[in-house]
């Protein structure tokens, strides 16, 4: 209880006390004496009780107590007063828009409460106490909160009925394909493998190094303890003794310098001699050639050949040829027939390096001028013809002259505008183009007068052009119900369909771009060969214009899904798609047709193993009796590139792999062989990008010759080769790779 309240109670109690005392005294007197009536004021003025002055004095003291000891505050200068609430627990206050609308707070409205909308708070007028706790006529509005403590949580209500199902959300984006690969582990104390996991970010079906998210090693366990020694087996029967026979051999075919003939065999009759009918194996132990004689004099000139140091960076070939007299000066041995380092007088170093020259920049800077679809560029004389896009006129026919290093557009606004160009073939000075304006057609460009025109009318479909002599063969669909084999003769400008009414040369749907990168038409021994949509191999004789199905009657040579026919030696190699879908790859078959006996057979290549024979757009490369192309071999779910080689001289085939710095190269592209050197593009594990490599078929060595990226369609030109590739900051352009020889003397 505060002092203010105590003072009030004390004052009231004092009045009541003195009033009761007065009444008690009068009551006692009434028992002993007669009560005399008194006036109403005598009660306060009677000598028997407290006078009015005494009561007033008490009241004055109470008021002084309240004045001297004002009611305490809560420490913030405001009274702790309660706000009155009516019987319904409701507080009635005035509502104002802003605190600026509040009236002046003073003594006259102390305790008034308002609610202001701009602050969403209750405002109470509180006076400001001055000296001696006196209340001035000034005050301030104080914001306060009427919120009480949170009540107890109520009981949960009953669950409402389920709402209607919402509409289905949009389909999520397709997830990325997870891939894995493995390689030899270098973290295992014993042997083991490193497994690599990641997502196919670029969707090429191969887990690249920058796509690897996790690696973990699976190591081989340590060798177990040796088992206990088993019970000895029964003694075997005595074997037959081995006998030998040594015979001196005079110089001849087996041993040019003579030697010894060693015959070995079992002594079947047990006579301890090797009889002629007992000889099982024969070896010749030949004498070596006589060593070189020492120099006859100290003036004999000697030569020594070695390889140049790596610092010279001879990327293709290098030789160091040293000469000197066998005089032993200053620190060698004279007349020993060996050129020692101190005896070297002259040195000649031959260092061959690859030089790459960008020929075109038709679509400037990073734009792609060329592509990977058209079946190679072609060269007539000193001019190369190709398809290119300058970024303005789409794909048109272009030319590049090697002598003056200039490129120009042949088709386009000033001539015939092509919407697409598919194939090239040549005959003499003429270039034949399978292209489309509105519909596909056959066009010819005469290089002698630089004229371009269309042969005949448009076709509905046209593909697989092939030139032989003065004639161009192609598969086209004109007014025939289905595509037929056509021939165009450039000498008399005539064109006709070769058809016996029973064949259809429709391309099956699997082919895709392969129809433009591979041809179903080829020539062998003066005959034209072509496959129809059923894979039946036809032959056409230009001499008598006859067309027939190869193979025995009723059992024709059929290669289902054939898309590529190429001649090699006396045979044809046919690649066909079997239609078996193996995910990213499509299974392929290889067939061989032998013109000498009119027979065909399928090479027994495991379809589940070699599946990528058709995926790359690169054509094959032929040299002598061999044909080369890239394929892929599946090893534990990981695709490894191999070179597939077929030799028509003995109908054999095999695959080859190439290594560089101990790593197996993968993802090969393009191939060309020039003077026993095979050039190709591949990816070397552990490196950031593709590179160009050269493989020496003589000494089986592989060298990296450039860090250039993808390359396509390499063709040879004057001991160099031309290809479409990317390099530096350029997109696909044409490049020339040449060998430059540097010779130094010292």
DADA-V360163 format. One record per residue. PSI is psi in whole degrees, 0 to 359 (NA if undefined). NEAR is the number of other C-alpha atoms within 8 Angstrom. D_LAST is the distance of its C-alpha to the last C-alpha in Angstrom with 1 decimal. Layout:
psi=(PSI & PSI)
near=(NEAR & NEAR)
d_last=(D_LAST & D_LAST)
This chain:
psi=(136 & 167 & 324 & 311 & 322 & 321 & 316 & 314 & 318 & 320 & 310 & 319 & 322 & 316 & 313 & 321 & 310 & 327 & 319 & 321 & 319 & 317 & 325 & 319 & 317 & 323 & 322 & 321 & 329 & 340 & 338 & 340 & 165 & 136 & 127 & 127 & 143 & 165 & 166 & 338 & 352 & 337 & 325 & 341 & 0 & 144 & 345 & 347 & 178 & 141 & 167 & 328 & 324 & 317 & 318 & 323 & 321 & 317 & 321 & 319 & 321 & 317 & 321 & 323 & 318 & 323 & 315 & 322 & 84 & 163 & 139 & 159 & 178 & 14 & 349 & 12 & 8 & 152 & 144 & 75 & 150 & 149 & 128 & 136 & 137 & 181 & 343 & 18 & 39 & 139 & 125 & 118 & 163 & 148 & 129 & 155 & 314 & 164 & 337 & 341 & 354 & 141 & 171 & 131 & 124 & 190 & 327 & 334 & 28 & 135 & 353 & 147 & 135 & 161 & 123 & 132 & 327 & 330 & 348 & 46 & 158 & 140 & 131 & 135 & 122 & 132 & 162 & 124 & 136 & 207 & 149 & 28 & 23 & 148 & 124 & 175 & 26 & 151 & 186 & 155 & 129 & 131 & 140 & 164 & 129 & 0 & 134 & 185 & 150 & 137 & 172 & 148 & 137 & 166 & 147 & 139 & 169 & 146 & 137 & 166 & 150 & 139 & 169 & 149 & 137 & 167 & 150 & 142 & 169 & 148 & 140 & 162 & 148 & 138 & 162 & 150 & 125 & 141 & 161 & 155 & 173 & 157 & 174 & 136 & 140 & 7 & 357 & 138 & 325 & 193 & 158 & 182 & 148 & 120 & 138 & 133 & 147 & 179 & 147 & 78 & 318 & 4 & 39 & 4 & 4 & 134 & 103 & 165 & 322 & 1 & 357 & 124 & 326 & 148 & 140 & 149 & 139 & 105 & 147 & 144 & 160 & 153 & 137 & 169 & 150 & 139 & 165 & 153 & 131 & 170 & 131 & 140 & 172 & 150 & 136 & 167 & 154 & 133 & 170 & 139 & 150 & 134 & 151 & 160 & 122 & 131 & 133 & 136 & 129 & 160 & 132 & 206 & 315 & 316 & 101 & 330 & 19 & 172 & 212 & 136 & 125 & 115 & 136 & 142 & 171 & 137 & 79 & 323 & 359 & 25 & 9 & 11 & 149 & 107 & 163 & 324 & 359 & 359 & 122 & 333 & 144 & 134 & 148 & 125 & 98 & 148 & 147 & 163 & 154 & 140 & 160 & 141 & 150 & 162 & 143 & 332 & 170 & 355 & 9 & 129 & 125 & 158 & 141 & 133 & 133 & 176 & 149 & 163 & 158 & 335 & 336 & 343 & 52 & 94 & 345 & 306 & 146 & 140 & 141 & 117 & 119 & 143 & 149 & 165 & 144 & 59 & 358 & 2 & 142 & 343 & 19 & 191 & 123 & 144 & 34 & 4 & 10 & 130 & 109 & 162 & 318 & 344 & 355 & 127 & 325 & 144 & 132 & 127 & 126 & 122 & 112 & 129 & 150 & 136 & 127 & 127 & 123 & 124 & 323 & 155 & 60 & 317 & 100 & 149 & 238 & 358 & 148 & 119 & 321 & 178 & 188 & 20 & 313 & 142 & 84 & 159 & 160 & 156 & 129 & 115 & 237 & 18 & 135 & 136 & 139 & 169 & 137 & 160 & 119 & 8 & 359 & 314 & 17 & 198 & 121 & 172 & 126 & 163 & 151 & 127 & 123 & 335 & 316 & 5 & 44 & 149 & 144 & 157 & 130 & 304 & 170 & 201 & 331 & 1 & 224 & 129 & 119 & 142 & 338 & 150 & 130 & 315 & 157 & 147 & 158 & 154 & 109 & 235 & 5 & 142 & 126 & 134 & 127 & 112 & 174 & 131 & 283 & 314 & 162 & 149 & 169 & 125 & 157 & 140 & 121 & 116 & 338 & 327 & 7 & 46 & 146 & 129 & 166 & 142 & 119 & 201 & 178 & 155 & 158 & 322 & 148 & 132 & 176 & 53 & 145 & 129 & 139 & 114 & 231 & 13 & 148 & 128 & 142 & 163 & 122 & 158 & 115 & 257 & 354 & 152 & 337 & 162 & 146 & 168 & 123 & 157 & 139 & 127 & 117 & 341 & 322 & 10 & 46 & 151 & 137 & 163 & 134 & 112 & 139 & 9 & 355 & 350 & 154 & 130 & 34 & 137 & 130 & 162 & 342 & 341 & 315 & 224 & 350 & 336 & 339 & 344 & 348 & 151 & 144 & 8 & 137 & 177 & 141 & 120 & 42 & 359 & 146 & 130 & 141 & 149 & 147 & 189 & 344 & 1 & 11 & 133 & 121 & 154 & 142 & 131 & 110 & 336 & 316 & 7 & 44 & 145 & 133 & 162 & 133 & 164 & 168 & 151 & 129 & 353 & 58 & 159 & 112 & 128 & 89 & 135 & 20 & 133 & 351 & 125 & 121 & 142 & 141 & 117 & 231 & 15 & 167 & 137 & 121 & 127 & 136 & 151 & 122 & 347 & 356 & 118 & 119 & 39 & 243 & 338 & 162 & 132 & 146 & 158 & 154 & 130 & 153 & 134 & 129 & 116 & 342 & 331 & 12 & 44 & 159 & 156 & 158 & 132 & 137 & 68 & 133 & 113 & 324 & 348 & 308 & 102 & 353 & 32 & 345 & 355 & 317 & 146 & 351 & 130 & 169 & 170 & 131 & 141 & 118 & 238 & 8 & 151 & 138 & 143 & 160 & 147 & 177 & 142 & 130 & 120 & 107 & 44 & 2 & 132 & 122 & 128 & 142 & 155 & 123 & 129 & 131 & 131 & 113 & 345 & 330 & 13 & 38 & 158 & 157 & 171 & 153 & 148 & 156 & 141 & 154 & 126 & 36 & 356 & 141 & 125 & 145 & 174 & 54 & 152 & 145 & 157 & 138 & 143 & 124 & 119 & 56 & 9 & 125 & 126 & 138 & 167 & 136 & 171 & 129 & 118 & 138 & 355 & 155 & 340 & 180 & 168 & 166 & 137 & 155 & 128 & 122 & 113 & 349 & 310 & 7 & 43 & 149 & 132 & 143 & 126 & 349 & 150 & 16 & 146 & 221 & 140 & 148 & 152 & 60 & 131 & 149 & 150 & 109 & 60 & 10 & 178 & 147 & 139 & 161 & 125 & 174 & 144 & 147 & 232 & 15 & 151 & 202 & 119 & 173 & 137 & 158 & 126 & 121 & 158 & 122 & 126 & 129 & 129 & 125 & 149 & 143 & NA)
near=(4 & 7 & 11 & 10 & 8 & 9 & 12 & 9 & 8 & 9 & 11 & 8 & 8 & 9 & 10 & 8 & 8 & 11 & 8 & 8 & 9 & 11 & 8 & 8 & 10 & 9 & 8 & 8 & 9 & 9 & 7 & 6 & 6 & 6 & 6 & 4 & 4 & 6 & 6 & 5 & 7 & 8 & 8 & 9 & 10 & 9 & 6 & 7 & 12 & 13 & 10 & 8 & 7 & 8 & 11 & 8 & 8 & 11 & 9 & 8 & 8 & 12 & 9 & 8 & 9 & 12 & 7 & 8 & 8 & 9 & 8 & 7 & 9 & 8 & 5 & 5 & 8 & 10 & 8 & 6 & 4 & 4 & 4 & 5 & 9 & 7 & 5 & 5 & 6 & 7 & 7 & 5 & 7 & 7 & 8 & 11 & 8 & 10 & 9 & 4 & 7 & 8 & 4 & 5 & 14 & 14 & 11 & 6 & 8 & 12 & 7 & 7 & 10 & 12 & 12 & 14 & 10 & 7 & 7 & 7 & 10 & 12 & 12 & 13 & 15 & 14 & 15 & 12 & 9 & 8 & 5 & 5 & 8 & 7 & 9 & 11 & 9 & 9 & 14 & 10 & 9 & 8 & 8 & 8 & 6 & 5 & 4 & 4 & 4 & 4 & 4 & 4 & 4 & 4 & 4 & 4 & 4 & 4 & 4 & 4 & 4 & 4 & 4 & 4 & 4 & 4 & 4 & 4 & 4 & 4 & 4 & 4 & 4 & 4 & 4 & 7 & 8 & 8 & 11 & 11 & 10 & 8 & 7 & 7 & 12 & 5 & 5 & 11 & 5 & 8 & 8 & 12 & 11 & 12 & 12 & 12 & 13 & 12 & 12 & 14 & 7 & 4 & 7 & 5 & 7 & 9 & 13 & 6 & 8 & 4 & 10 & 12 & 8 & 7 & 9 & 7 & 11 & 10 & 11 & 8 & 5 & 5 & 4 & 4 & 4 & 4 & 4 & 4 & 4 & 4 & 4 & 4 & 4 & 4 & 4 & 4 & 4 & 4 & 4 & 8 & 9 & 8 & 11 & 10 & 9 & 8 & 7 & 8 & 9 & 8 & 10 & 8 & 5 & 7 & 14 & 8 & 11 & 12 & 13 & 11 & 13 & 12 & 12 & 13 & 12 & 12 & 15 & 7 & 4 & 8 & 5 & 7 & 8 & 13 & 7 & 5 & 4 & 10 & 12 & 8 & 7 & 9 & 7 & 10 & 9 & 11 & 8 & 5 & 5 & 4 & 4 & 5 & 5 & 7 & 10 & 6 & 8 & 11 & 7 & 11 & 8 & 11 & 9 & 8 & 8 & 7 & 7 & 11 & 6 & 6 & 4 & 7 & 7 & 11 & 10 & 12 & 9 & 11 & 11 & 12 & 11 & 12 & 13 & 12 & 14 & 19 & 13 & 14 & 9 & 6 & 7 & 11 & 10 & 9 & 14 & 8 & 10 & 7 & 13 & 9 & 6 & 9 & 15 & 12 & 8 & 9 & 11 & 11 & 13 & 12 & 14 & 13 & 13 & 11 & 8 & 8 & 7 & 9 & 9 & 8 & 10 & 9 & 11 & 8 & 8 & 8 & 10 & 11 & 14 & 11 & 9 & 6 & 9 & 12 & 12 & 10 & 12 & 10 & 8 & 9 & 4 & 8 & 10 & 12 & 12 & 10 & 12 & 13 & 14 & 11 & 8 & 5 & 8 & 9 & 12 & 17 & 13 & 13 & 12 & 11 & 11 & 9 & 5 & 5 & 8 & 7 & 9 & 7 & 9 & 9 & 13 & 12 & 6 & 5 & 8 & 10 & 9 & 12 & 11 & 9 & 14 & 12 & 15 & 13 & 11 & 11 & 12 & 4 & 9 & 10 & 12 & 12 & 13 & 15 & 14 & 11 & 11 & 5 & 9 & 13 & 15 & 12 & 12 & 12 & 12 & 11 & 9 & 5 & 5 & 7 & 7 & 11 & 8 & 9 & 8 & 7 & 6 & 9 & 11 & 9 & 10 & 12 & 13 & 14 & 14 & 11 & 11 & 9 & 5 & 9 & 11 & 12 & 14 & 13 & 13 & 13 & 13 & 9 & 4 & 7 & 5 & 8 & 13 & 15 & 12 & 12 & 12 & 11 & 11 & 9 & 5 & 5 & 7 & 7 & 9 & 7 & 8 & 10 & 9 & 6 & 4 & 5 & 8 & 9 & 12 & 9 & 8 & 7 & 5 & 6 & 9 & 6 & 8 & 10 & 12 & 13 & 14 & 12 & 14 & 13 & 16 & 12 & 10 & 10 & 4 & 7 & 10 & 12 & 14 & 11 & 14 & 13 & 13 & 9 & 11 & 14 & 14 & 12 & 12 & 11 & 11 & 9 & 4 & 5 & 8 & 7 & 11 & 7 & 10 & 11 & 10 & 8 & 5 & 4 & 6 & 11 & 12 & 8 & 12 & 11 & 12 & 14 & 14 & 11 & 17 & 10 & 11 & 13 & 10 & 10 & 12 & 13 & 12 & 14 & 14 & 14 & 15 & 10 & 9 & 8 & 8 & 8 & 5 & 6 & 9 & 15 & 16 & 16 & 12 & 11 & 13 & 12 & 12 & 11 & 9 & 5 & 5 & 10 & 9 & 10 & 7 & 8 & 8 & 4 & 8 & 6 & 9 & 7 & 9 & 14 & 15 & 13 & 13 & 12 & 7 & 8 & 10 & 11 & 10 & 8 & 10 & 9 & 7 & 6 & 10 & 12 & 12 & 11 & 13 & 12 & 13 & 13 & 12 & 11 & 7 & 4 & 7 & 9 & 9 & 10 & 13 & 13 & 11 & 12 & 12 & 11 & 11 & 12 & 7 & 5 & 7 & 8 & 8 & 7 & 8 & 8 & 9 & 7 & 9 & 11 & 4 & 5 & 8 & 10 & 14 & 11 & 8 & 12 & 13 & 12 & 14 & 11 & 10 & 8 & 4 & 8 & 10 & 12 & 11 & 12 & 15 & 13 & 12 & 13 & 9 & 5 & 7 & 5 & 8 & 13 & 15 & 14 & 13 & 13 & 11 & 11 & 9 & 5 & 5 & 7 & 7 & 11 & 10 & 11 & 11 & 7 & 9 & 12 & 12 & 10 & 13 & 11 & 14 & 13 & 9 & 10 & 7 & 5 & 7 & 10 & 12 & 13 & 12 & 14 & 14 & 12 & 9 & 5 & 6 & 13 & 12 & 13 & 16 & 12 & 13 & 12 & 11 & 10 & 10 & 8 & 8 & 9 & 8 & 7 & 7 & 5)
d_last=(119.9 & 119.1 & 121.6 & 122.6 & 123.9 & 125.5 & 127.4 & 128.8 & 129.9 & 131.5 & 133.4 & 134.8 & 135.6 & 137.5 & 139.7 & 140.5 & 141.2 & 143.7 & 145.3 & 145.8 & 147.3 & 149.8 & 150.9 & 151.3 & 153.5 & 155.8 & 156.2 & 157.4 & 160.0 & 161.4 & 162.5 & 164.6 & 166.0 & 166.8 & 164.0 & 164.8 & 163.1 & 160.6 & 158.7 & 155.2 & 153.8 & 155.5 & 152.9 & 150.4 & 152.8 & 154.7 & 154.9 & 154.3 & 150.8 & 147.8 & 148.4 & 146.3 & 144.9 & 143.4 & 141.8 & 140.3 & 139.0 & 137.2 & 135.7 & 134.5 & 132.9 & 131.0 & 129.7 & 128.6 & 126.7 & 124.9 & 124.2 & 123.0 & 121.0 & 119.3 & 117.8 & 114.4 & 111.2 & 108.1 & 106.0 & 104.7 & 107.9 & 109.4 & 112.3 & 111.9 & 114.3 & 114.7 & 114.5 & 117.6 & 117.2 & 120.1 & 121.4 & 118.9 & 116.0 & 115.1 & 114.1 & 115.3 & 113.2 & 112.5 & 109.2 & 107.4 & 104.3 & 102.4 & 102.8 & 103.5 & 106.7 & 108.1 & 111.2 & 111.4 & 111.7 & 114.6 & 117.6 & 119.5 & 117.0 & 115.7 & 114.8 & 114.4 & 111.6 & 109.6 & 106.7 & 103.9 & 101.9 & 98.8 & 98.2 & 100.0 & 101.8 & 105.4 & 106.2 & 109.1 & 110.7 & 110.9 & 112.7 & 111.1 & 113.1 & 113.8 & 115.1 & 117.7 & 116.6 & 118.4 & 117.4 & 116.4 & 116.6 & 112.8 & 110.6 & 107.4 & 106.4 & 104.6 & 102.8 & 103.7 & 103.2 & 106.1 & 104.0 & 105.2 & 103.5 & 102.2 & 104.7 & 104.2 & 102.4 & 104.7 & 104.8 & 102.3 & 103.8 & 103.9 & 100.7 & 100.8 & 100.5 & 96.9 & 95.6 & 94.4 & 90.9 & 88.4 & 86.3 & 83.1 & 80.0 & 77.0 & 74.6 & 71.7 & 68.2 & 66.6 & 64.8 & 61.1 & 60.3 & 59.4 & 56.5 & 55.0 & 52.0 & 50.7 & 47.6 & 46.7 & 48.0 & 45.9 & 48.9 & 51.0 & 51.2 & 51.6 & 50.6 & 51.9 & 51.3 & 50.9 & 53.3 & 52.6 & 55.4 & 55.5 & 56.7 & 55.2 & 54.8 & 52.9 & 55.0 & 52.2 & 53.7 & 50.8 & 50.7 & 47.6 & 46.2 & 47.7 & 51.1 & 51.4 & 54.4 & 55.0 & 53.2 & 54.8 & 53.9 & 55.9 & 55.0 & 56.0 & 58.7 & 58.2 & 59.0 & 62.7 & 64.3 & 64.6 & 67.9 & 70.3 & 70.0 & 72.0 & 74.7 & 73.2 & 73.8 & 75.7 & 74.1 & 72.6 & 73.5 & 71.6 & 68.6 & 67.7 & 65.5 & 62.0 & 61.4 & 58.3 & 57.6 & 54.6 & 54.0 & 51.3 & 49.3 & 48.0 & 44.6 & 45.2 & 44.7 & 45.1 & 43.0 & 40.7 & 40.5 & 44.1 & 45.4 & 48.5 & 50.7 & 52.2 & 55.4 & 57.0 & 60.4 & 63.7 & 66.2 & 69.0 & 71.6 & 70.9 & 70.6 & 67.3 & 65.5 & 63.3 & 65.1 & 63.4 & 65.4 & 64.2 & 60.4 & 59.1 & 55.3 & 52.9 & 49.3 & 47.1 & 45.1 & 42.5 & 40.6 & 36.8 & 34.8 & 34.1 & 30.9 & 28.0 & 28.8 & 26.7 & 24.7 & 27.0 & 25.0 & 22.2 & 20.4 & 20.2 & 16.8 & 16.3 & 14.5 & 14.4 & 14.6 & 15.0 & 15.7 & 13.6 & 15.1 & 18.1 & 16.8 & 14.9 & 18.4 & 17.8 & 21.5 & 21.8 & 19.2 & 15.8 & 13.8 & 10.8 & 10.5 & 9.4 & 10.6 & 12.4 & 15.8 & 18.7 & 19.6 & 19.9 & 18.2 & 18.2 & 20.0 & 20.0 & 22.8 & 22.8 & 23.9 & 24.4 & 22.6 & 20.2 & 16.5 & 16.5 & 13.9 & 14.5 & 14.0 & 10.4 & 8.6 & 5.9 & 5.1 & 6.4 & 8.5 & 11.9 & 14.0 & 17.6 & 19.8 & 23.5 & 24.8 & 28.5 & 30.4 & 34.0 & 35.9 & 39.4 & 41.4 & 44.8 & 46.6 & 44.9 & 43.2 & 44.5 & 46.9 & 46.5 & 46.1 & 45.9 & 47.6 & 47.6 & 50.8 & 50.2 & 49.0 & 45.4 & 44.2 & 44.1 & 42.1 & 43.6 & 41.3 & 38.9 & 41.4 & 41.9 & 45.4 & 46.3 & 48.9 & 48.3 & 50.4 & 49.8 & 52.3 & 55.0 & 55.8 & 55.4 & 53.5 & 53.2 & 51.2 & 47.9 & 45.2 & 41.5 & 39.7 & 36.0 & 35.6 & 37.1 & 36.7 & 40.4 & 43.0 & 46.7 & 49.9 & 51.9 & 55.1 & 56.9 & 59.4 & 58.8 & 59.1 & 60.2 & 59.9 & 58.9 & 60.0 & 57.6 & 55.1 & 54.9 & 53.1 & 51.0 & 51.0 & 49.9 & 51.3 & 49.7 & 49.5 & 51.9 & 51.3 & 54.2 & 54.9 & 57.3 & 58.3 & 61.4 & 63.2 & 66.6 & 66.5 & 63.7 & 63.0 & 60.6 & 58.8 & 56.6 & 54.0 & 53.3 & 49.7 & 50.6 & 53.2 & 52.4 & 56.0 & 57.1 & 60.4 & 62.3 & 63.5 & 67.1 & 68.7 & 67.8 & 67.7 & 69.0 & 65.9 & 62.8 & 59.7 & 57.4 & 56.5 & 54.7 & 53.9 & 54.3 & 54.4 & 56.6 & 58.4 & 57.9 & 59.6 & 60.5 & 63.1 & 65.6 & 69.0 & 71.2 & 74.9 & 74.5 & 76.0 & 72.6 & 69.0 & 68.4 & 65.6 & 65.1 & 63.3 & 62.5 & 62.0 & 59.9 & 61.1 & 64.8 & 64.3 & 66.6 & 66.6 & 68.9 & 69.3 & 68.9 & 71.6 & 74.2 & 76.1 & 75.5 & 72.0 & 70.7 & 67.1 & 67.6 & 64.7 & 65.8 & 65.6 & 62.9 & 60.1 & 59.5 & 56.2 & 55.2 & 57.2 & 54.6 & 51.5 & 52.6 & 54.7 & 57.6 & 57.1 & 54.7 & 54.8 & 54.6 & 55.4 & 57.1 & 59.3 & 59.3 & 59.7 & 61.0 & 62.7 & 65.9 & 67.1 & 68.3 & 65.0 & 66.4 & 63.8 & 64.9 & 63.6 & 64.1 & 63.9 & 63.2 & 64.6 & 68.2 & 67.8 & 69.1 & 68.4 & 69.2 & 68.5 & 66.3 & 67.4 & 70.8 & 73.9 & 75.2 & 72.0 & 69.4 & 65.8 & 66.0 & 63.2 & 64.9 & 63.0 & 60.3 & 58.0 & 54.9 & 54.9 & 51.7 & 51.2 & 48.8 & 49.0 & 52.8 & 53.7 & 54.3 & 53.2 & 55.7 & 55.4 & 58.7 & 60.0 & 62.7 & 64.3 & 64.1 & 63.2 & 61.1 & 60.9 & 57.6 & 56.7 & 58.7 & 58.9 & 57.5 & 58.0 & 55.9 & 57.6 & 56.5 & 58.3 & 57.9 & 58.9 & 59.4 & 62.4 & 63.3 & 63.1 & 61.6 & 61.1 & 59.9 & 56.8 & 58.0 & 55.9 & 57.6 & 58.7 & 58.9 & 55.3 & 53.4 & 55.0 & 52.3 & 51.7 & 53.1 & 52.3 & 48.9 & 48.8 & 45.7 & 46.4 & 45.2 & 42.1 & 42.6 & 40.3 & 41.7 & 44.7 & 43.7 & 44.7 & 43.2 & 44.7 & 44.9 & 47.9 & 49.1 & 50.4 & 53.0 & 52.4 & 55.1 & 55.7 & 52.1 & 50.3 & 47.0 & 45.0 & 44.2 & 42.8 & 45.6 & 44.7 & 47.2 & 46.6 & 49.3 & 48.5 & 50.2 & 51.8 & 49.8 & 48.6 & 46.8 & 45.1 & 41.7 & 40.4 & 36.9 & 35.5 & 32.8 & 32.1 & 35.3 & 37.5 & 39.4 & 38.8 & 42.0 & 43.5 & 41.3 & 41.5 & 40.3 & 38.4 & 36.3 & 34.3 & 31.5 & 29.6 & 30.5 & 29.8 & 32.9 & 32.8 & 35.6 & 36.8 & 38.2 & 39.2 & 37.6 & 40.2 & 39.5 & 37.7 & 39.5 & 39.1 & 37.9 & 34.4 & 32.7 & 31.3 & 29.6 & 30.7 & 28.9 & 31.8 & 29.8 & 28.7 & 31.2 & 29.0 & 29.7 & 27.4 & 28.6 & 27.0 & 29.4 & 32.3 & 34.3 & 38.0 & 40.3 & 39.1 & 41.4 & 41.7 & 38.1 & 37.9 & 35.0 & 34.1 & 31.4 & 29.1 & 29.8 & 32.9 & 35.4 & 37.5 & 40.0 & 38.9 & 39.0 & 36.3 & 36.2 & 39.6 & 40.3 & 42.9 & 42.6 & 40.6 & 38.6 & 34.8 & 32.1 & 29.3 & 26.3 & 23.0 & 20.0 & 16.7 & 13.4 & 10.4 & 6.9 & 3.8 & 0.0)
